[in-house]
Amino acid sequence: MTRLWIVCPVYLDVRSFLVLRERLLTVIGSDPALAGMEPRFVVADDSGGTDREVAQLAEHGDIRVVEPPFNLGHQRALVYALRRVARDFHDDDFVVTMDADGEDAPADVPRLISELLDAGSDRTIVLALRTGREESLGFKLFYAAFKVLFRTLTGTYVRSGNFIAYRGWVARRVLAHPAFDLCYSTTFTSLRLKRHYVPCRRGSRYAGRSRMGFSKLVSHGIGMLMPFLDRIAIRALILFTAIVALCVILATAVVAVKLGTDKAVPGWATSTLLALSISSIVALGNFVILFAVYAQSRGLSLSDLEEKDLGPAGGPSSQADRSLA
């Protein structure tokens, strides 16, 4: 029987996850696209074991809890859980990652799976394309500005989040890529993978309130840029090189004017040239720092690559992750 793995990061939000599970089971039992699939749920407990409510999930035999050693943030916690359980995925299994709070609608899961089936390839990724969301005006303005910044720095758009579907083949091979250590959602866009998009409107929370404050939101935005550091570095190099070239041209022009005529060079010209020279030096310094950070991050993420070998399908998993299986 083909298995449908639903993987969710949960941070002090067990009540919402249980509502999500019940609604997903209803959808799986009634939708023809999911007929005959065996649902299995994986919870990444991002509280690092401090959430006592997680213990009640042991009552459900279809839920498996993976406990990171400490709070990693929902993106990294999701990757942690996927890598821990991926040894149990078969190539033809379906894997759906989604938020547990209800903002990713269970009714959209069959649409993602149907698109994946129509693609006819184990190597295809299907992402939920956000068509709308219920947020405050302040958040919408901030998000609009971030999308412009993201497009400028990376050359691509912010189009999706954690709501993604793919086969077990992808989970066991692609997720070992070190860029997933930086950000789960945008790494799929940064890699050269075959991607399909399904329009999905973002829903409302089932219970409680979001713990994504402004500082966490900014941190998440920076994390989304990290998989594109190579593109950002290249664009920065082009920009900084253009600034240096402009300074050289202007400096040559000023020297030519001074040597070729008795007229005094206006003070604004030399001041502008000085300002541009300083800017170019600062720009080059920023590029060096950016490149160093990029190289360092790549080195750190690659340092334990062997530990990310997900092995053959159906292989053994850590005993610690089987405690609630």
N, C-alpha and C positions, 0 to 999 in steps of 0.2 A: 504494500500500500504506500502511495506517495504521501510524504509528510509535509505539512505546512508549519514552518517554524515562525512564530511571532516573537520578535526580540525587542524589548523595551527597556530603556533606562528609567529607573524609579528613584526619586529622591524625596523621602518623607511624604509619599503620595500613594500609599497602598490602596486607599479607598477608591481613588480614581481608577487605578489599574484593575481592580476587581469589577468595576462597572464596565470597563473596556473589554475585559475577558468575557463577561456574560453576553455583551452585545456582539462580539466577534463570534462566539459559539452559535448564536442565533443566525448570524449571516452565513456562517460556514454550513450550517445544517439546512439552509433553505435556498442557497444560490447554486444554480446548475454549474457555474464555472468552478466551484470548489467541491463539487459532489465527489464523495469517496476519499477525500483527503483527511489525514489524521492530524488534528491540530496539536501542536506542542508549544508551550509558552516558556520563554526564557526571560527572567527578570535580572537586570543588572542593578543590584542594590547599591546605589551611589552614596549611601550614608556611611559606607564602610563598616557595616554591622551595628551601627548605633540605633537604628530604627527598630524598635521592639515589635511594631506591627507586622514586620516582614515574616515573623514566626508563624502567623496564621495562614500563610500561603502553603505551609506543609500539609494542610488539610486537602489540598487539591493535587491529585496525582499527575495532572498534565502540566504542572508548573515546576520549573527548575530555576533555582536561585543561584546566581553567580555573584560572589561578594568580593569586590576589589578591596585592597588593603586599606584604602582611605578614599575620601571624596576626590574624584577625578574630573568632575564636570560631566554633563550628560553625553557629550561627544566622545570623550575618551573612555568613559565607562561603557558605552555601547560597543566600542571596538574591543575593549578588554573582554567583555562577555562573548562576543562573536568568536574571538580567537580561542577562548577556552572551550567552547562547545563545538567548534567547526569540525573537530575530528569525528564527530558523530553524524555529520551531514553526508548524505549521498549526493552524487552528482545531479540526480534528477529531482531532489527535494526542492521545495520552494522556501525561500527565506524572505520575510517581510520585516523591516525595521520601522518602528513608528514610536511617537511619543505616547506616554501612558495616560496623559491627562484628558484626552478626548478631543484635542485640537486636530488630530489626524482621525478622520471619520472611518469607522469600521465598514460602512457601506461602500467605501471606495476601494477596499482591498480586492474584491472580485474584479474590479476594472483594471487594476494593476496586473493581477494574475492573468486575465484574459489577454492583455497586451503582450505579456511575456510569452504566453502560449502561441499567439499569432506570429511573434517574431521568429519562432522556430529555431532558436539558437541558445545553447547553454551559456553563451558568453555575452548575452544581452543584459543591459541594466534598464529597469523601468523606474522612472522617478516621477513623483507627484509634482506637477507644475502648479504653483500657487496662483490662483485667479482672484483671490480676495481674502481678507481677514478682518476680524472684529477687534480693533485696537484703538487706543486713544489717539487724539490728534497729534500730541507730542511724539508718540512712538512713530506714527506714520510719517511725520516730517523728518525725524531722525533716520528712519529706514530709507526714505527717498534719497536723502543726502548720502547715505552709505552706499546705495546702489550706484549712484553716480561715481563716487570714489572708487568702488570696486571695479566698475567698468573702465575707468581711466587707468587704473593700475594694472589690471589683469587682461584687458581686452575682451572679457566675456561678462556675462550677466549673472546676478544672483537669481536663480530660478526655482530652487527646491531646498528642502530641509532634510530631516531624518526619514521621511516617509518614502521608502525605496524597496523595490522587489527585485530579486534575482534568484538564480539557481544555486544549489549547493556547490557546484563547480566553481563559481565565482568566489564564494565565501572561503573555500579551502585554498584558493590560489591567490586571488587578487588582494585579499585583506592582509597578506603578509607584507605588502608594499609599505615602506617606512613613512610615506606621506600620511597614512592613516593615523599615525601617532600625533599628527598636528591637528587634523580636523577630519571628521568622518564624512560630512555631507559634501563639502566642496572638493574633496579628493577625487570623487567619481567624475567630477567635471574636469579636473586638471589632467587626469589620465586619458590616454587614447583608447577609450572603450566605446563600444557601440551602445548608444543611449536612445531610449524612447521616452517621451513625456506624455503624461496623462493629466489633463486639467482637473484640479481638485481644490475645492474651496476649504479654507481652514475653518474648523468649527470652534466651539466654546468648551471651556473646561467643565468636567463633570462635577468636581467638588474642589473645595479649598481655593487657594489663590496662588498665583505664579510667584516663584521665588527668584525670578530673573530680574534683579535690580539693575539700575543704570550701569553700575561698575561691571557687573557680570555681563551685561549686554555689550558693553564696549570691548571687554575681554573676548567675548564670543566673536565679535566682528573682526578683531585682530586675528583670532585663530582661523577664521574662514579665509583670510588672505595668505596664511602660511604655506599651504600647498602650492601656491603660485609664486613662491619667492624667486624661482628662476626667471619667470616672465617679468616680475617686478624689477629684478636686478638688471635685466637686459634693457628694459625701458628706461630705467634710471641712468644706465650707462650712455644710452643714446642722448638723453636730455642733457646730462652733465657734459658730454663731449661737445654738444652743440653750444652750450654756454661758454666753454673754454675756447672753442673756435671763434665765437663772436668776439670775445675779449681780445684774442690775437689779432683779428681783423681791425678792430677799433684802435688797438694800440699801434698797429702799423700805420693806420690812417693819421693818427695824431703825430707820430714821428715824421711822416712824410710832409705833413703841413708845416711842422716846425722847421724842417730842413729845406723845404722848397719855397718858403715865403718869409718875409720879414714881419708879417702880421702876427700878432700875439694870438695864441690859442685861447678861446674863451674859458673862463674858470669852470663853467658847468661841464665842459667836455672832459677836462681832466678829472673832475669829481665823479662824473658818470663812469669814466673808465676805471677809476679806483674802486668804485662800488661794484662794478661788474667783475673786476679781478678778485675782490674779496669773496663775492658770491660764488665764483667758479671754484675757488679754493675750498670754500665750505661745502659746495656741491660734491666735489671730488672726495672730500673727507667723509661726507655722508655715504657716498657710494662704497668707499672702502669699508666703513663700518657695516653697512648693509650686507656686503659680500661676505665679510667675516662672520656675521651672525648666521647667514645662510649656510656657509660652509660648516660652521660649528653645529648647527641644528641637524644637518645631514649626517655629520659624523656621529653624533650621539644617537640618532635614530637608527643608524645602520649597525651600531656597536653590538646589538643583541639579535641581529637578524636570524641567526641560526636557531634561536629560541622560539622563533615564530613559525618554524616548520610545522605545518598543520597535519602532516602525515596522511596516511590513506583513509579513505572513508570507512566509518564504522570502527575506527581504532579506539583504544582506551582513552578516557579522560581523567582529569584529576579527581581523586576521591572526595576532595573538599567540595567540589561542585556537584557531587551526586547526593549530598546529604538530604536534599529536598526533592530528588528526582522521583 
